[in-house]
Amino acid sequence: MHDEPGRTMDPTPSEKERAHAVVIAGGGPTGLMLAGELALARVDVAVVERRQTQDLAGARAGGLHARTLEVLDQRGIVERFVARGQVAQPAGFGPVHFDISDFPTRHNYGLGLWQDVTERLLADWVGELGVPFYRGREVTGFAQDDDGVDVALSDGGSLRAAYLVGCDGGRSVVRKAAGIDFPGWDASVSYLIAITQMTGEPAFGIRRDQKGTYGMGKLEDGSVRVVLREDEVADRTEPTLDDLRRVLTALYGTDFGLRGATWLSRFTDMTRQAASYRKGRVLLAGDAAHVHSPMGGQGLNLGVQEAVNLGWKLAQVVKGASPASLLDTYHAERHPVAARALRKTMAQTALSRGDERMEAVRESIAELLHMDEPRKRYAAMMTGLDVHYDLGAGHPLLGRRMPDLDVVTADGPRRVFSFLHEARPVLLNLGEPGAFDVTAWSTRVRRVDARHTGAWELPVLGAVAAPAAVLIRPDGHVAWVEDGAPGAGARLPEALANWLGAPSAA
Ligand SMILES: Cc1cc2nc3c(=O)[nH]c(=O)nc-3n(C[C@H](O)[C@H](O)[C@H](O)COP(=O)(O)OP(=O)(O)OC[C@H]3O[C@@H](n4cnc5c(N)ncnc54)[C@H](O)[C@@H]3O)c2cc1C
């Protein structure tokens, strides 16, 4: 067990400590990423986390996809993750694994990294940023008024915040207390997942039967990670070692001398999505906003990317720079991305079932996805590299992720992502130095004059025309492009006002 990073607050916080600009319920991957984003923007943010330590996340998510690695790179912390993980090509769809080594990104791969390590690294980063944690306590409810939210805690205390974000997982108390609908589909299958110790020889590998896939794999310390399909969809009670033994025996005919489990949990393919990601001063992100089968490894990646979409917007609203309506763009942009991911996980669950007819479907899907164009489209979708927010018509970059170009500035060669380390917007001017006047937003946007001579290439789309300037949001998405089209330059003040708030008086 580690010392917990961040300032751990006393069980009974003093009056002064009870108020924060933003309170995050839940310090899983989504809550941690959001806390880091808000702390970078110098917002007073605190995390309430049920777990006493970060070490209890277990081995749920097995890795990070390319766009998540890019997002971490934008904050200058990706090396920490790469150093602990295994570079691989984990993205896939149904029977097909994609090789994205030809994709135009520095992170043209995925990273095998168990969720407990990912969380630990995020928590260390958030700790360095000085975020306070209320650990060993739960958010039990809240009441919001025109000015803020009173957040009730399980120790009988409460916190006051301008905004509350529910990052408290699939059974989110915040979502339920907000009365936000959670429509979708009930579970069709349930699984036990565990890290076990066995005296017998395990049957490593993946197997498939009529109802789905299951399997076991060896972990570094010699433990065995098992993911076992249950015969019936189980209820939501916590599983026991006896349940595990029973299911092992049913599937394999033996319990492999099961001695114990250091971690044991259950998951299903229940697929639901919050009807709204915001209700007044309360927002949802991560599993609190959507649950689905883990097939395709999307959940943690979606949560981290939602946090990066929401963080800077919430910071601007809290600081009074932007109106609260900016927060509605969070739902507008991210709800469709998760809705699409949910459909794909449902498709993959169906594809994992194992009769001969489904085998024929899998063969057909594999044939299609081995063709170059479908491979590129699906791989870009599963890795998050194709996300395109609808910011209107225009240059293909508009609403898409900014590529991490090599540029040359007056201070020497730089990578574009290095300009985003502080999570501030950037006006990247690749034309005449000093060409754009952003004086009225000078405290909110960083202007960088630079040169770039290479090609501009986007995943799936390929080469695009080189723009003379781009406005890059803190989440790395392009909000305005000077592409030489009539009136493009004149639209910059509109874009700045839209995304960064009204201009300051001269
Ligand atoms: C078997 C399996 C494999 C998976 N594989 C992948 C994968 O490869 N890739 C991927 O991207 N995703 C994967 N996932 C999904 C991933 O684990 C989740 O999507 C991810 O954990 C969601 O992060 P989160 O922070 O939104 O929620 P959670 O991880 O659920 O975190 C919520 C946090 O809130 C805390 N909490 C809950 N209620 C309260 C409360 N009331 N007050 C205070 N704190 C509270 C919890 O203790 C927890 O720390 C997998 C999931 C499973 C089950």
The ligand as an SDF file (V2000), in Angstrom:
LIG
                    3D

 53 58  0  0  0  0  0  0  0  0999 V2000
  -13.5610   -6.7110  -16.5590 C   0  0  0  0  0  0  0  0  0  0  0  0
  -13.4690   -5.2900  -16.9570 C   0  0  0  0  0  0  0  0  0  0  0  0
  -12.5350   -4.9410  -17.9040 C   0  0  0  0  0  0  0  0  0  0  0  0
  -12.4550   -3.6250  -18.3360 C   0  0  0  0  0  0  0  0  0  0  0  0
  -11.5410   -3.3250  -19.2800 N   0  0  0  0  0  0  0  0  0  0  0  0
  -11.4680   -2.0690  -19.7250 C   0  0  0  0  0  0  0  0  0  0  0  0
  -10.4730   -1.7180  -20.6700 C   0  0  0  0  0  0  0  0  0  0  0  0
   -9.6590   -2.5310  -21.0960 O   0  0  0  0  0  0  0  0  0  0  0  0
  -10.4320   -0.4310  -21.0920 N   0  0  0  0  0  0  0  0  0  0  0  0
  -11.3010    0.5030  -20.6160 C   0  0  0  0  0  0  0  0  0  0  0  0
  -11.2220    1.6610  -21.0480 O   0  0  0  0  0  0  0  0  0  0  0  0
  -12.2280    0.2030  -19.6960 N   0  0  0  0  0  0  0  0  0  0  0  0
  -12.3320   -1.0550  -19.2340 C   0  0  0  0  0  0  0  0  0  0  0  0
  -13.2380   -1.3630  -18.2750 N   0  0  0  0  0  0  0  0  0  0  0  0
  -14.1380   -0.3020  -17.7680 C   0  0  0  0  0  0  0  0  0  0  0  0
  -13.4610    0.5320  -16.6850 C   0  0  0  0  0  0  0  0  0  0  0  0
  -13.0450   -0.2810  -15.6190 O   0  0  0  0  0  0  0  0  0  0  0  0
  -14.4360    1.5960  -16.2010 C   0  0  0  0  0  0  0  0  0  0  0  0
  -15.0720    2.1820  -17.3040 O   0  0  0  0  0  0  0  0  0  0  0  0
  -13.7290    2.6670  -15.4030 C   0  0  0  0  0  0  0  0  0  0  0  0
  -13.3040    2.1650  -14.1580 O   0  0  0  0  0  0  0  0  0  0  0  0
  -14.6550    3.8650  -15.1630 C   0  0  0  0  0  0  0  0  0  0  0  0
  -13.9870    4.8150  -14.3940 O   0  0  0  0  0  0  0  0  0  0  0  0
  -14.8280    5.8140  -13.4820 P   0  0  0  0  0  0  0  0  0  0  0  0
  -13.8200    6.6270  -12.7590 O   0  0  0  0  0  0  0  0  0  0  0  0
  -15.8250    6.5050  -14.3210 O   0  0  0  0  0  0  0  0  0  0  0  0
  -15.6510    4.9030  -12.4930 O   0  0  0  0  0  0  0  0  0  0  0  0
  -15.1060    3.8940  -11.3900 P   0  0  0  0  0  0  0  0  0  0  0  0
  -13.8310    3.2710  -11.8140 O   0  0  0  0  0  0  0  0  0  0  0  0
  -16.2420    3.0090  -11.0430 O   0  0  0  0  0  0  0  0  0  0  0  0
  -14.7550    4.8310  -10.1730 O   0  0  0  0  0  0  0  0  0  0  0  0
  -15.7620    5.3670   -9.3480 C   0  0  0  0  0  0  0  0  0  0  0  0
  -15.1150    5.7770   -8.0460 C   0  0  0  0  0  0  0  0  0  0  0  0
  -16.0800    6.3880   -7.2230 O   0  0  0  0  0  0  0  0  0  0  0  0
  -16.0160    5.8580   -5.9190 C   0  0  0  0  0  0  0  0  0  0  0  0
  -17.3790    5.9920   -5.4090 N   0  0  0  0  0  0  0  0  0  0  0  0
  -18.4830    5.3270   -5.7820 C   0  0  0  0  0  0  0  0  0  0  0  0
  -19.5740    5.8220   -5.1660 N   0  0  0  0  0  0  0  0  0  0  0  0
  -19.1410    6.8400   -4.4070 C   0  0  0  0  0  0  0  0  0  0  0  0
  -19.7880    7.7580   -3.5460 C   0  0  0  0  0  0  0  0  0  0  0  0
  -21.1170    7.7380   -3.3810 N   0  0  0  0  0  0  0  0  0  0  0  0
  -19.0410    8.6830   -2.9140 N   0  0  0  0  0  0  0  0  0  0  0  0
  -17.6890    8.7280   -3.0760 C   0  0  0  0  0  0  0  0  0  0  0  0
  -17.0270    7.8660   -3.8690 N   0  0  0  0  0  0  0  0  0  0  0  0
  -17.7480    6.9480   -4.5320 C   0  0  0  0  0  0  0  0  0  0  0  0
  -15.5410    4.4330   -6.0910 C   0  0  0  0  0  0  0  0  0  0  0  0
  -14.8910    3.9510   -4.9240 O   0  0  0  0  0  0  0  0  0  0  0  0
  -14.5700    4.5970   -7.2640 C   0  0  0  0  0  0  0  0  0  0  0  0
  -13.2790    4.9040   -6.8430 O   0  0  0  0  0  0  0  0  0  0  0  0
  -13.3320   -2.6540  -17.7980 C   0  0  0  0  0  0  0  0  0  0  0  0
  -14.2530   -3.0030  -16.8230 C   0  0  0  0  0  0  0  0  0  0  0  0
  -14.3290   -4.3150  -16.4080 C   0  0  0  0  0  0  0  0  0  0  0  0
  -15.3190   -4.6790  -15.3620 C   0  0  0  0  0  0  0  0  0  0  0  0
  1  2  1  0
  2  3  1  0
  2 52  2  0
  3  4  2  0
  4  5  1  0
  4 50  1  0
  5  6  2  0
  6  7  1  0
  6 13  1  0
  7  8  2  0
  7  9  1  0
  9 10  1  0
 10 11  2  0
 10 12  1  0
 12 13  2  0
 13 14  1  0
 14 15  1  0
 14 50  1  0
 15 16  1  0
 16 17  1  0
 16 18  1  0
 18 19  1  0
 18 20  1  0
 20 21  1  0
 20 22  1  0
 22 23  1  0
 23 24  1  0
 24 25  2  0
 24 26  1  0
 24 27  1  0
 27 28  1  0
 28 29  2  0
 28 30  1  0
 28 31  1  0
 31 32  1  0
 32 33  1  0
 33 34  1  0
 33 48  1  0
 34 35  1  0
 35 36  1  0
 35 46  1  0
 36 37  1  0
 36 45  1  0
 37 38  2  0
 38 39  1  0
 39 40  1  0
 39 45  2  0
 40 41  1  0
 40 42  2  0
 42 43  1  0
 43 44  2  0
 44 45  1  0
 46 47  1  0
 46 48  1  0
 48 49  1  0
 50 51  2  0
 51 52  1  0
 52 53  1  0
M  END
$$$$
